[in-house]
Structures are given as structure tokens and as C-alpha cells.
Amino acid sequence: MKADRALIEIHLAVLLFGLAGLFGKWLALAPVLIVFGRVTFAGAALAAALGALRRPLFARRFKDQTLFALLGILLAVHWVCFFRSIQVSTVAVGLLSYSTFPLFTAFLEPLLLRERMERRAVLLSLVCLAGVALIIPRFALSDSVLRGTLWGLAAGASFSVLTILNRRMRRDHSSPSIAFQQDFFAALALLPVVCAAPRAAISPRDILLLAALGLVCTAGAHTLFIEGMKSTSARTASLISSLEPVYGIVLAFFFLGEIPSARTLLGGVLILSAVLAVTLSGIKPASSSGRL
């Protein structure tokens, strides 16, 4: 019974992670503003939760605080690229190109940790690259799909570095603490950009959507994922996390009327097959629990 509940919690969390992509279409705001709103609301919710549990908000060691500041900047870059990808193309293109991050991790982790590269990682990366190439109908910067894919790949690469560094922090800090500090420093990094940008008209509807994005699709989804992880294996959670683009594409069909092209779907099958193969073969995949 406990295992069944855990699976439901993880599936619901991944569904909410996929839903987050739709906010890039619902909000007619610059990606920087969307991300600033997201981390502000999510950070406030996590600060309240940590306060209720009487846990410290910030790391005590200056070295850890410095690394958290770097992680916050990386998180901001990741989400800005992610929402930009969706805004210039479609939810499907943004989610599928971003979902290549486990392959980036399979390459970057051995380089950063000075470990031997696995041949399977190289082969699966080529399969993933073929999937990305299939998504793009025309290799010209004027093509919205190409631009969306490039932004999505940037989101995947930045998230890959983020998850590699996060693994180091998880030894000494809880996931909610890591998530709060990343959100805090992401908001701090984006604040000067938001203040310097031309003033945008933000409606009450925009504020409600940003609150839903930060509270439900970020803080809430992350909490559900952590709870589910307590009663299931990391491998199972990673496999379910691979469904994020699938959930997002289905939700975009129902709520936005977006229908992916045959090329996008075929490319998506190749990308997700490579990602699943990475997870099943044990080539250290990155889990979506780091999305926060």
C-alpha cells in the first residue's frame, strides 16, 4: 500500500513538472520575469516549511554558501533557457530537447570527476543526437523549431551541471534546504535584471499563474517527489521522471491545442529511448528531483 502511494506521488510530481512548461505559453512575460516569480513564490513556501520544521535556512559554512550561490545562478539560467525554448517554439520541442540532460550528465560527469567514459554513453548520445536532428525541419536560425531546440539543449546542459553539483551538496544538506537556497540565490541573481528591464504590465491573472507555478508546480511537486522517493528506489523514480515530456505534451494538447508534428514525435521517441536506456543501463542518470 505504501509503495503504491509512493508511485502515485512520484507520477503526480512528474505530471506537475510537465505542466510547468505550459506556463511559458500562458504567461505573456519575458522568461526572466517568469523565472523570478517562480523562484520567489517557491522560495517563500520552502522558507515557511523549513521554519515550521525549525530547520536552518542557510548553510553555515561560507564555502557551501558560495556553492549554493553558483547553483542558484545555474538554476536561473536553466529555467530562463527552458521557458525561452517553449516561447519561441512549442511545449513539445522545449520538453524533448531539455530531456536530453541525462546524456549531458553521462558525458560531463566522467570529465568533471575524472572517471572513465562509458562506451554506451557515447552510443546513446548519438541516438539522442539523431532524435534532436529529426525534430528540426530546417537548419536555419530563422526557423522557430531550431531556435527552440537550441534553447532547450542549453536548458538540458545547464541542468546537467546543476545536478552533478547537487550530488555533492546532498551529502550534508537536505533536499528542501538545497531547494530553498537555490531558489533564494536564483531570485537574488535575477533581481538586478528584473529591476533594469523595462516595466512590464503584470495583471492579477499573471500573479495567480506565477503563484501556481511556484507553489504547486515547483515547491509542491518537489515535496511530492521527495515523499515518493522515501518508499521507492531511485531507479524507479528516474524511470518515471522520463515521462515528464510525455505528460507535458499530452497536457499541451488538451490545454493549448498543440499537436506535435510527425517529425517531432519520431525524434521524441529516439530521445526518450536513449534517456530510458541510460537509466536502465546504470549510466548515472539525473533525476527530476533536482528541478527545484
C-alpha positions in Angstrom: 0.0 0.0 0.0 2.8 2.4 0.9 4.7 1.5 -2.3 1.5 2.2 -4.4 1.1 5.6 -2.7 4.7 6.4 -3.4 4.3 5.6 -7.1 1.2 7.8 -7.3 3.1 10.7 -5.6 6.0 10.4 -8.0 3.8 10.2 -11.0 1.8 13.3 -9.8 5.1 15.2 -9.2 6.3 14.4 -12.7 2.9 15.4 -14.1 3.3 18.8 -12.3 6.8 19.2 -13.6 5.5 18.6 -17.1 2.6 21.1 -16.5 5.2 23.8 -15.7 6.1 24.0 -19.3 2.6 25.2 -20.3 3.1 28.4 -18.2 5.6 29.5 -20.8 2.6 29.9 -23.2 0.0 31.0 -20.6 2.2 33.9 -19.4 3.0 36.7 -21.9 6.0 37.7 -19.9 9.7 37.6 -20.5 11.3 34.3 -19.3 13.4 36.3 -16.7 10.2 37.6 -15.1 8.6 34.1 -15.2 11.6 32.5 -13.5 11.9 35.4 -11.0 8.2 34.9 -10.0 8.6 31.1 -9.9 11.6 31.1 -7.5 10.2 33.9 -5.4 7.0 32.0 -4.7 8.7 28.6 -4.4 11.4 30.0 -2.1 8.8 31.7 0.2 6.9 28.4 0.5 10.0 26.4 1.3 11.2 29.0 3.8 7.9 28.7 5.6 8.1 24.9 5.6 11.7 24.9 6.9 10.8 27.5 9.6 7.9 25.3 10.7 10.3 22.3 11.0 12.8 24.6 12.8 15.5 23.9 10.3 18.1 26.4 9.3 17.5 28.2 6.0 21.1 28.7 5.0 24.3 26.7 5.1 26.7 27.6 8.0 29.9 27.2 6.1 30.9 30.1 3.7 32.2 27.6 1.2 28.8 25.9 1.0 27.0 29.3 0.7 29.3 30.2 -2.2 28.5 26.9 -4.0 24.8 27.5 -3.4 25.1 30.9 -4.9 26.6 29.2 -8.0 23.8 26.6 -8.0 21.2 29.4 -7.8 22.7 31.2 -10.9 22.7 27.9 -12.8 19.1 27.2 -11.8 18.1 30.7 -13.1 20.0 30.1 -16.4 18.4 26.7 -16.8 14.8 27.9 -16.3 15.3 31.0 -18.4 16.5 28.8 -21.3 13.7 26.3 -20.7 10.9 28.9 -20.9 12.6 30.7 -23.8 12.6 27.4 -25.7 8.9 26.9 -25.2 8.0 30.5 -26.0 9.9 30.5 -29.4 8.7 27.0 -30.4 6.3 24.6 -28.7 5.9 22.8 -25.4 6.9 19.5 -27.1 10.1 20.9 -28.6 11.1 22.6 -25.3 10.5 19.5 -23.2 12.0 17.0 -25.6 15.2 19.0 -26.2 15.5 19.7 -22.5 15.0 16.0 -21.7 18.5 15.2 -23.2 20.1 16.3 -19.9 20.9 12.7 -18.8 23.1 12.3 -21.8 24.9 15.5 -21.0 25.4 14.1 -17.5 26.7 10.8 -18.8 29.4 12.8 -20.7 30.1 15.6 -18.2 30.2 13.6 -15.0 33.3 11.5 -16.1 35.0 14.7 -17.3 34.4 16.6 -14.1 35.0 13.7 -11.7 37.9 12.3 -13.9 36.2 9.0 -14.4 36.4 6.7 -17.4 33.8 7.4 -20.2 31.4 4.5 -20.8 31.1 3.4 -24.5 27.3 3.0 -24.0 27.1 6.7 -23.2 28.7 7.7 -26.5 26.4 5.4 -28.5 23.3 6.5 -26.7 24.3 10.1 -27.2 24.5 9.5 -30.9 21.0 8.1 -30.9 19.8 11.1 -28.9 21.5 13.5 -31.3 19.7 11.7 -34.2 16.4 12.3 -32.4 17.2 16.0 -31.9 18.1 16.3 -35.6 14.8 14.7 -36.6 12.9 17.3 -34.6 14.4 20.2 -36.6 12.8 20.6 -40.0 15.2 23.2 -41.3 18.7 24.1 -40.1 18.3 27.9 -40.3 18.2 30.3 -37.4 15.1 31.9 -38.8 13.3 28.5 -38.0 11.5 28.7 -34.7 11.9 24.9 -34.1 15.7 25.2 -34.4 15.9 28.1 -32.1 13.6 26.4 -29.6 15.7 23.2 -29.8 18.9 25.2 -29.2 17.4 26.9 -26.1 16.1 23.5 -24.9 19.6 22.0 -25.3 21.1 24.9 -23.3 18.5 24.2 -20.6 19.5 20.5 -20.6 23.2 21.2 -20.4 22.9 23.7 -17.6 20.6 21.4 -15.7 23.1 18.6 -16.1 25.8 20.7 -14.5 23.4 21.6 -11.8 22.5 18.0 -10.9 26.2 17.0 -10.8 27.0 19.7 -8.3 23.8 19.0 -6.4 25.0 15.4 -5.7 27.9 16.9 -3.8 25.6 19.1 -1.6 23.2 16.2 -0.8 25.8 14.6 1.4 25.5 17.4 4.0 22.2 19.1 3.3 18.5 18.0 3.0 16.7 18.4 -0.3 14.3 21.1 0.9 17.3 23.1 2.2 19.1 22.8 -1.1 16.0 23.7 -3.0 15.3 26.8 -0.9 18.9 28.1 -1.1 18.9 27.6 -4.9 15.6 29.5 -5.2 16.9 32.3 -3.0 20.1 32.8 -4.8 18.4 32.4 -8.2 16.0 35.3 -7.2 18.9 37.3 -6.0 20.8 36.8 -9.3 17.7 37.8 -11.3 16.7 40.8 -9.2 19.1 43.3 -10.9 18.0 42.1 -14.4 14.3 42.4 -13.4 14.9 45.9 -12.0 16.9 47.0 -15.1 14.3 45.7 -17.6 11.5 47.9 -18.9 8.5 47.7 -16.7 6.1 45.1 -17.9 2.3 45.2 -17.3 1.7 42.3 -14.9 -2.0 41.6 -14.4 -3.7 39.8 -11.4 -4.0 36.8 -13.6 -0.2 36.8 -14.2 0.4 36.9 -10.5 -2.0 34.0 -9.9 -0.3 32.0 -12.6 3.2 32.7 -11.2 1.9 31.7 -7.7 0.6 28.4 -9.1 3.8 27.8 -10.9 5.9 28.5 -7.8 3.7 26.9 -5.2 2.1 23.9 -7.0 4.4 23.0 -9.9 7.7 23.8 -8.1 7.5 23.6 -4.3 4.5 21.2 -4.2 5.8 18.9 -7.0 9.3 18.7 -5.3 7.7 17.8 -2.0 5.6 15.1 -3.6 8.7 13.7 -5.3 10.7 13.6 -2.1 7.9 11.9 -0.3 7.6 9.3 -3.0 11.3 8.7 -3.0 11.1 7.5 0.6 9.3 4.3 -0.3 10.6 3.6 -3.8 14.0 3.1 -5.5 16.0 5.9 -7.2 15.9 3.8 -10.4 12.1 3.6 -10.4 11.9 7.4 -9.7 14.3 8.1 -12.6 12.2 5.9 -15.0 9.0 7.7 -14.0 10.8 11.1 -14.4 11.5 10.2 -18.1 7.7 10.6 -18.6 7.9 14.3 -18.0 7.9 15.3 -21.7 5.1 12.8 -22.4 2.9 14.3 -19.7 3.8 17.8 -20.8 2.9 17.0 -24.5 -0.4 15.4 -23.5 -1.3 18.4 -21.3 -0.3 20.9 -24.1 -2.6 19.0 -26.4 -5.6 19.3 -24.1 -5.0 22.8 -22.7 -3.2 24.6 -25.6 -4.3 22.6 -28.6 -0.7 21.9 -29.6 -0.3 18.9 -31.9 3.3 17.8 -32.4 4.4 17.0 -36.0 5.3 13.5 -37.0 9.0 14.5 -37.1 8.8 15.8 -33.5 7.1 12.7 -32.3 9.6 10.4 -34.1 12.5 12.5 -32.8 11.0 12.3 -29.3 10.8 8.5 -29.4 14.5 8.4 -30.2 15.4 10.9 -27.5 13.3 9.2 -24.8 14.5 5.8 -25.8 18.1 6.9 -25.3 17.2 8.5 -22.0 15.4 5.3 -20.8 18.4 3.2 -21.9 20.7 5.5 -19.9 18.5 4.9 -16.8 18.2 1.2 -17.3 21.8 0.6 -18.0 23.0 2.3 -14.9 24.9 5.2 -16.6 24.2 7.6 -13.6 21.1 9.5 -14.9 20.0 12.8 -13.4 16.7 12.7 -11.6 14.0 15.3 -12.0 14.0 15.7 -8.3 16.6 18.4 -9.0 14.2 20.5 -11.0 13.6 22.7 -8.0 
